[in-house]
């Protein structure tokens, strides 16, 4: 009996300790961000001659004091996170202090001693804390090699709200509309490395609210929705997901798991027996991207896979083929001595294509084509075509979500 009681106590103690550790590592206490500096205040402070020489760094302790209830900002490097060590004044500091991307602020008479080690003090180390900042309200991508890890916003650094203005996918964290924040990467939710960046060919993508969210994936050969994971509305993904040059997109609260098959390079031989290799290169979010390829011989632009004109948006050098400004395209590379057969010139053709019941419709283009542009949106209004048409990895023109439009196809 005695042994049983001792054993139960040990189990209970272990459970309580585990719960405490779990709770501690779950999240930091939220700090107020209503008095965080705006970008205008930050720029004004930088140009101010009274900016000062004090700039506290990791592990430093310092005083920051608000007099007569005024807001006071103390310059500091806040990358390690800031915690309040002790209050030295009579006025309560709870809710009356915080930190942003260039220092600590206090208000309403708060006077206290602070230390820059909040993240280390909480997590034991800060290697998995990433700072991501949107300047001039532009979208900013912070590549972090996430490999499917979970991401948590632990502290907002900006004056503008980050709610709905940040997200993450398989490889990166993004912020937009002036959101600046520190994020915690939790790598404990996976054990096996991804196969080509995709675990078992499955990708989870989630949209909160009506905002469009993209989950970046490699060039895809095929994609299918496997399971809806949202609980509030079982049909929330109907007509609210697809694939574009930015990756898988979801909207209107769609939360689902997708099965994807990554596009594989193919090799061809031309009439001269010279081996050629097909390469797909994609510029996501307008960024410049270089794709590894053997450019020692001829590089041929084969087909535009994006909704933008790729003229003057691609090229190649010794490092490979590069694309920019949203250009996605298919190329053929040939080693030295390779020659390609001159293409047969065909006149452009107008094609009408319509999606029904929100399904993807492959348009009949009468064979392969080099480029395409939308000339007229027939389903304007209730069923807009913006973001609902494109060229898939097989080089086929498609429409979806009831888009009905007329296209001009170039061969």
N, C-alpha and C positions, 0 to 999 in steps of 0.2 A: 504493500500500500504506500509506504513511504517513498519507495523508488518511483512509483507511478506519479506521485505528486511532484517530485523533483523533476521528472521527465517532462511533465505537463508545463511546469514553470519555465523550464528551459525553452520549450517550444514557443510558449507565449512571449517570453522575452525576445527570442529571435525574431518572431513575427513583428513585434512592436518596433524593434530596431530596424528591421527591413523596411517597415512602413515609413519610419522617420527618414531613412536615407532616400527612399523613393520620393517622399514629399519634398525633401530638401533639393533634390536634383531636378524636380519637375519644373520649377520656374522661380525666377527672382521676384521679390515683392515689387509691385508696380510703383513707379515714381511719377509724380506729376510732370507733364510736358507742356502745360499751358503757357509757361513763361520762357520756353526755349527760344533762343535767338532766331530771328528771321534771317534770310539771306541778306536783306538790306542792312540789318544791324551788324551782321558779320563783316560785310564789306566796309561799312563806315568805321568799325572798330579797327580794321586793318590799316586804314588810312589815317587814323587818329595818332597824333604825336605822343599822346599819353598812354599808348598801348602798353608800355612798360616792358621791363626785361624779365619779369617773373613768369616762368612757364614751367609748371610742376609736371614731373613725369612719373613713371611707374614706381609705386612704393612710397612716394613722397607724401608727407603730411603737411597740411597748410590750413590756415584760418581763412574763412570767408564770412564777412559780416554785413548785415543789412542795418543801416541806421535810418531812423525816422520813417520806418516802414517802406523805404525805397528799395527797388530792385538793384542788386549789386551783382556784377558779373566778374568772376575771378578766372583769369586765363590759366588753362591747364591742358595737358595732353590727356584726353579722357579715354584713350584706346583700351586701357585696362579696366575700365568701369570705375565709378566713384562710389564710396560708401561713407556714411556719416559715422565718425568715431565717437565724438562726444559733443553735446550741446554746451556752449559756454555762456549763453545769455539766458534771460528769463522768459523770453517769448518762445512759444512752441514752434519747432522746426518741421513738424509733421505736415506734409502737403505744401510746405513753403520753401522747398529747395529741390534742385534737380541738376542735371547736366546735359549739355548738348555737344555738338561736334568740335567746339573749341574751348570749353571751359565749364565752370560750375556757377550756378546762379542761386541767390538767396533773396527772399523778400519777406515783407511783413515783420521785420525785426528779428528774423532768424540769424543767430550768430553761432557758428559751430566749427569744429575741426573735422577735416575730411582727409581721406586717404585713397590713393588710386591703386586699388587692388581688389575691387569688388568681384570681378569675374574669377580671379585666382582664389579669392577667399571663399567663393561659393562652390566653384567646380573643382578646385584643386589645381587647375591649369587653364590656360585660355587659348590653346592652339586651335580649338574648334569654335572660336568666336570670330565672326566675320563682320566687318563694317561695310555697308553698301549705301551709297549716297546719290540722289538724283539732283543734279544742278540745273538751273534754268528750266525746271519742271520737265526735263526730258527723261525718257526711259533710259535706265542704266542697268547693264548686265554685269554681275560679278561672278566670274567663273570660279568655281570652288571645287571642281571634281567631286561632286556630291555622290555619285554612284548609287543613287537611290536612297540616300540618307534622309532622315526627317529634319525639318528646319523649324525653329521657333523664334519669333521676334521677342527679344528679351528687354530691349530699351529703345524707345523712340528718341532720336536726337534732334529732329526737326521741329519747327513750329507748326508746319503743315501736317495734317493727320496722315498716318500711314494706312489707315483702314481702307481696304480695297485697292491700295496702291503698291502692293508688293505681292510676290509669289515666288514659287520655286518649281523646278522640274527635275529631271534625272541628273542634270549636270550643272545647274547654275541657280543663282538667286537673282531676282530682278526687282527694281524699285522704279517708281514713276511719280510724276506730278509733285516733285519736291520732297518726297519722303526720304528721310535719312534715318538709319537705324542700325543697331547692333543685333546680329542674329546668332543663335546657338545652333550648331550642327550636331545632331545626335546620330552617331554612327553605330549605335547599338541595336538598330532595328534590322540589320541584315548580317548574314554570316558568310555567304558565298559571294565571290566576285561576280560581276555581271559578265555575261557573254556578249562581247561587242557592245557593252553599255546597256544591254537589256537582259533582265533576269527572266529566264525561261520564256523569252519572247513576250512578256506581259508588261504593260505600262499602265499605271494608275494616273488618272487626270481628273482634277476637280475644279469646279467653278463655284465661287460663293457670290450669291446675288446675280444680277443680270450682266455683270461685266464679263467680257470675253477673255478667256485665259488660254495661253498656248503652253503645251508641254513639248519641249524640244526632243526630237528623236532623229536617228540617222535617216538617210534616204531610204524610203520604204518601197517594197515591192507590193505588199498588200497589208490591209488593216481590217480588223473586225471588232465590233463591240462584243465582249464576252459576258460581262455582268454589270448591271447597274447597282451601285453601292449606296445610293442615297436612300433615306428612309422616309422623307417627308412626301415625296411624289415619285411613285414607281415609274411613271412615264416621263420623268423630267428630261431625259436625254433624247427623246424623240424629236428629230429635227434640230437638235441643239449640239451636235458634234460633227466634226469633219476633219479634213487634213488639208493644209495649205503649205506654202513655202516656209512658214514659221514652225511647222510641226503639227501635232494633233491639237485641235482647238475645241473647247467646250464653253458653254454659256448657260444662262438661266438656271444655275444651280445644278447642272449636270455633274454627277460624280460617278465615274465608271472605270472599269478595267478593260483594256484593249489588248488584243493579241496582234503583234506586228511581225512581219517578216522583212528583214533588212535586205536592201538591194545589193546584189553581188555584181562586181565588175564582170564584163564579158569580153572575150577576145574574138577578133575577126581577122580574116586574111583577105587582102584585096586581090585584084586580078594579077598583080605582080608577085604574089606569093608572100608578100611582106606582112608580118603579124602586127595587127593593130589592137589597141586596148581602149575600151570605152570607159570614160570617167564622167561621173556626175559631180558637179561642184555647186554649192549653194551658199548664198549670202543671206543669213538670217538677221532680222531686225536692222537691215541696212548696213551691216558691218562688212569690212573687208575680210575675206577668207581666202587662204591659200590651200589648195588641195594637192597632195603629193602626186606627182606624175612624172614620167620620163619625157622631158621636153627637148631632148637632144635632136630630135628630128622634126617632123611636121605635126602641128596641132591644128585640128579642124573643129570648128564650131558646127555641131550637128543639129541641135534642137533647143529652142528656148522652152523651159519648163515653168517659167514664172509669168506673172501678170504685168511685168514691166519690160520695156524694151532693153535688151542687153547690149545694144550698140554702145561702144565706149565704156562699157561696164565690165569688161573682162580682158584678160591678157595672160601672158605667161613669161616666166623667167627661169633661171636655173633651179629655183626652189619648187617650181610646179606651176599649176594654173591658178590664177586668182580671179575672184569675182567680187563685186561690190554693189551697194545701193539696191539690194533685193533681187539681183539677178540670180536665177537658178537655171542651169543649162547642162546639156549633155555634150560631151566632147569626144573626139577620137584622137588618140596619139599614136604616131608611128615612129619607129626608130630610124636612124640615119639611113638614107637611101629609099625610104618608103614613099610611094606615090599613090595618090587616090584617083579613082576614076572621076572624070569631070561630071558633076551632077547634071541631070536633065532638067532644063528650065521649064517650069509649068506656071501658067498664069494663076494669080490668086483666086480663091473661090469663096463665095459667101455661103455660110452654113447656119441654119437655124436649129436650135437645140432646146428641149424643154424637159424639166424634171417634174415628175408627178409623185404625189404622196410622200414628199420630202426625201425621196430616194435618189441615189447617185445615178445619173444617166450618162453613158458613154456616147459621145456624139460621133456621127458618121462623117469622117473627113476625107473619105476616099483615099486612104493610104497615109503613109508617114508625111509629116510636114515639118517645116523649119521653124516657123513662128506663127503666132495667132494674136489677134486683138479683138476686143469686144467693140462692135460698131453701134449696136442699138440694144437697149434693155426694153424688152417687150412686157415683162411682168413687173413694171415699175409700181412702187407704192407698197402694197402689202407683202410682196415677195421680192425684195431687192436682190440684185445679183452680186453686189459688192461682197467679196469674200466667199461667194458661193459658186465660183467656177475656177477652173485652172487646168493644168496639164499634169497628169500623174506620172509615176516613175516609168511606166511603159510607153510614155510619149503619147498618151491618148487625151484628147480634149474631153472634159466632163463638166456637168452642171449638177447642182444639188439644192435641196431645200426649196423646191418649186421655182427655181430660177428659170426664166424663159428669155432667151436673148439671141441676137444675130451676131455672128462672128465673121471676121475676114481671115482666111487661112492662107498662109504663104508657103510655097513649096520650094 
